[in-house]
Amino acid sequence: MSLKHQITEDMKAAMRAKESDRLSTIRMLLAAMKQKEVDERVELDDVAVVGIVDKLIKQRKDSFSQFSQAGRTDLADKEAAEIRVLEAYLPQRLSAQEIAAEVASIVAETGAAGPGDMGKVMAVAKTRLAGKAEMGQVSAAIKQALSNQ
């Protein structure tokens, strides 16, 4: 079953169970997916759906930190609940050690020799690690690997 189909089925289940918070989050995700399909005139595959989920989680984390700093725990709790719902659609994330190992192999493959080659390594890493790791962690691992050379 494709991830897109799974999300649709989860929306139906949330409707039946009358889980309004979960339902609104899934509907927001489906709306973002539909918007991307309409804008780019493409049918989304699982990789593209994971990219959208990643983007939405990043937005929710930013909002969560803003609301927490402002003392709005009610809104921060809502954002945290949305993050939990969205994270269910992500594949298993790589550990820091696994990310470092992947980055090391990418650096070796590309022949990167220093911080100036960050863009070249990051381009390969984005395609290979999309959905498997948070790109902020990947970027930090690349900087670490390239500064050690």
C-alpha positions in Angstrom: 0.0 0.0 0.0 1.4 3.4 -1.0 2.0 6.0 1.7 -0.6 8.3 0.0 -3.2 5.6 0.2 -2.3 4.8 3.8 -2.8 8.5 4.8 -6.2 8.5 3.1 -7.2 5.4 5.0 -6.0 6.9 8.2 -8.2 10.0 7.5 -11.2 7.7 7.1 -10.4 5.9 10.3 -10.0 9.2 12.2 -13.4 10.3 10.9 -15.0 7.1 12.1 -13.4 7.4 15.5 -14.3 11.0 15.8 -10.6 12.0 16.5 -11.0 15.7 15.5 -7.4 16.7 16.2 -5.8 13.8 14.3 -8.3 14.3 11.5 -7.5 18.0 11.1 -3.7 17.2 11.0 -4.2 14.4 8.3 -6.5 16.7 6.3 -3.8 19.4 6.4 -1.3 16.9 5.2 -3.6 15.7 2.4 -4.2 19.4 1.4 -0.4 20.0 1.2 0.0 16.9 -1.0 -2.9 17.9 -3.3 -1.4 21.4 -3.6 2.0 19.9 -4.7 0.3 17.6 -7.2 -1.8 20.5 -8.7 1.1 23.0 -8.8 3.6 20.6 -10.4 1.1 18.4 -12.3 2.6 15.2 -11.0 1.4 12.1 -9.1 3.3 12.0 -5.8 5.3 8.9 -4.9 6.3 7.8 -1.4 9.5 9.8 -1.5 7.7 13.0 -2.4 5.1 12.4 0.3 7.9 11.9 2.9 9.4 15.2 1.7 6.1 17.0 2.3 5.7 15.4 5.8 9.3 16.4 6.6 8.6 20.0 5.6 5.4 20.1 7.6 7.1 18.7 10.7 9.9 21.3 10.4 7.2 24.1 10.2 5.5 22.6 13.3 8.8 22.5 15.2 9.5 26.1 14.4 6.0 27.1 15.6 6.4 25.0 18.7 9.5 26.8 19.7 8.0 30.2 19.0 4.9 29.4 21.1 6.9 27.9 23.9 9.1 31.0 24.1 6.0 33.2 24.1 4.5 31.2 27.0 1.5 29.9 24.9 1.5 26.3 26.1 -2.0 25.7 24.6 -0.7 26.4 21.1 2.6 24.6 21.7 0.7 21.5 22.9 -1.4 21.6 19.7 1.8 21.8 17.5 3.4 18.9 19.5 0.3 16.8 18.9 0.5 17.5 15.1 4.1 16.6 15.1 3.4 13.2 16.7 0.7 12.5 14.1 2.9 13.5 11.2 5.9 11.5 12.5 3.9 8.3 12.1 4.3 8.7 8.3 8.1 9.0 8.3 10.3 6.0 7.7 12.7 4.9 10.5 15.3 7.7 11.0 19.1 7.0 10.8 21.1 7.4 14.0 24.0 9.9 14.2 26.5 7.2 13.6 24.7 5.9 10.5 24.5 9.5 9.2 28.2 9.9 9.8 29.0 6.7 8.0 26.8 7.6 5.0 28.4 11.1 4.8 31.9 9.5 4.9 31.0 7.3 2.0 29.5 10.2 0.0 32.6 12.3 0.7 34.8 9.4 -0.6 32.6 8.9 -3.7 32.6 12.6 -4.6 36.3 13.2 -3.9 35.4 16.2 -1.7 38.6 17.7 -0.2 37.5 20.5 2.0 34.7 22.9 3.2 34.5 24.3 -0.4 33.0 21.1 -1.6 30.1 21.3 0.9 27.5 21.9 -1.9 28.7 19.0 -4.0 28.4 16.6 -1.0 25.1 18.0 0.2 23.5 17.5 -3.3 24.3 13.8 -3.2 23.3 13.5 0.4 19.9 15.1 -0.2 19.0 12.5 -2.8 20.4 9.5 -0.9 19.2 10.5 2.6 15.9 12.2 1.8 13.3 11.1 4.4 15.8 8.9 6.2 17.5 11.7 8.2 16.9 15.3 9.1 18.9 17.5 6.7 20.2 19.7 9.6 21.9 16.7 11.1 23.2 15.7 7.6 24.6 19.2 7.1 26.4 19.2 10.4 27.9 15.7 9.7 29.1 17.0 6.3 30.7 20.0 7.9 32.4 17.8 10.5 33.7 15.3 7.8 35.0 18.0 5.5 36.7 20.0 8.3 38.6 16.9 9.3 40.3 16.6 5.9 
